[in-house]
Amino acid sequence: MSTLFSNGRLAEAGPVDIKVRDGRIEAISAAGTAPVQAGETVVDLGGRLVLPGLVEGHIHLDTSFYGGKWIPHRPCTNGFDVRERVAFQHENMAISEPMDVRARKQLELCIANGTTAMRSHVMVDASVGLSSLETILTVREEYRSLIDLQLVAFPQSGILTSPGTSDLLDKAIEFGADLVGGLDPGSFDRDIEGHLAAVFGVAARRGVDVDIHLHDAGLLGVFTIEQICARTRTLGLEGRVAVSHAYALGDVAPDIAKRAADELARSGVSIMTNAPGAQSFPPVALLRAAGVTVFSGSDNIRDSWWPYGDGDMLGRAMMIGYRSGFYTDEELNAAFDVVTASGARALRLEGYGLKIGAKADFIVLEAEHVAEAVVSVPRSRSVYKGGRLVAQDGNLH
Ligand SMILES: Nc1ccnc(=O)[nH]1
């Protein structure tokens, strides 16, 4: 089965025809030159810009209440406190719609905005066991043709301070999770080496990648990053480990951030940031210049952590650029890279990009070029997954 997408515009190559067969890009040629085969479907892209599918690299499908009733945000009582936020999360989940209903709504929002690949953290701890993972695995199956979804077994209640979690993380991988996660080894479990030994133990035993939540500020956070880098290199996991949030990199003096960036680059450890509200956040340009893969995600969409989030990774690129002070075309292109090619590298996506042999996952919208798309965030888009139209102008097809 083949489709010819005629008269599209690639960011770097001008007007093109894109031939798609069995979900993959078979050929890209100058517009008007591709021969139309008998029985082939032709889709005229009308000169619009064709961009690769957006990569949602960090989301919590199990804990959002997007699409359900509005639950007002509760601030922490004494400054940002992960333990307190997790307690609020438990309370709110108890009064929300069923998890599968909420997860579907969130997935559909993201797909409609052009996300074609996603990494979601799913709570695995003594309180919920593997039940959240079981639900999200079922939902993943339903949406298999619309989105590629990786799941991280995420110890939201710590590992050492939540007895049984270490074994649960291991079981979660057997059960279908793709990666193992972690959470603030220093401030939450108060035992950096013990926590990391558990996380990397699962990674080594099960042969899975790692993605660790690290909200810890300042030098505690930087020290934790150094320990994560050391373990990554010891196990030869370069390119397979991510630190999410890494607020600390935005707290410390530039020379300390630069040294950490060099360590991250040499260890092949990527950094995820969502350009979070009032939190300090990693210096994206400095990290990229050092060779660190920086990727992004919505993180929380309408949940106990904050009321924001719309599942639009192009809008997220704008926020990253805005908070980073990115103004030049080169900088705006860098913000776009964070939500596309860098995301694909961090997630180790197979067949990503607008090239021959890649999956035909792309979005089509009205913009002169990438830089303009990042600042204008056009709402009107067509989203193609494996060459099939899956969403149009914010609605699933
Ligand atoms: N940003 C976060 C969302 C959910 N859980 C966390 O630990 N952190």
The ligand as an SDF file (V2000), in Angstrom:
LIG
                    3D

  8  8  0  0  0  0  0  0  0  0999 V2000
    7.3530   16.6310   38.2370 N   0  0  0  0  0  0  0  0  0  0  0  0
    6.9220   15.5020   38.8100 C   0  0  0  0  0  0  0  0  0  0  0  0
    5.7140   14.9510   38.4820 C   0  0  0  0  0  0  0  0  0  0  0  0
    5.3060   13.8060   39.0890 C   0  0  0  0  0  0  0  0  0  0  0  0
    6.0940   13.2330   39.9840 N   0  0  0  0  0  0  0  0  0  0  0  0
    7.2720   13.7630   40.3100 C   0  0  0  0  0  0  0  0  0  0  0  0
    8.0120   13.2310   41.1580 O   0  0  0  0  0  0  0  0  0  0  0  0
    7.6730   14.9070   39.7190 N   0  0  0  0  0  0  0  0  0  0  0  0
  1  2  1  0
  2  3  2  0
  2  8  1  0
  3  4  1  0
  4  5  2  0
  5  6  1  0
  6  7  2  0
  6  8  1  0
M  END
$$$$
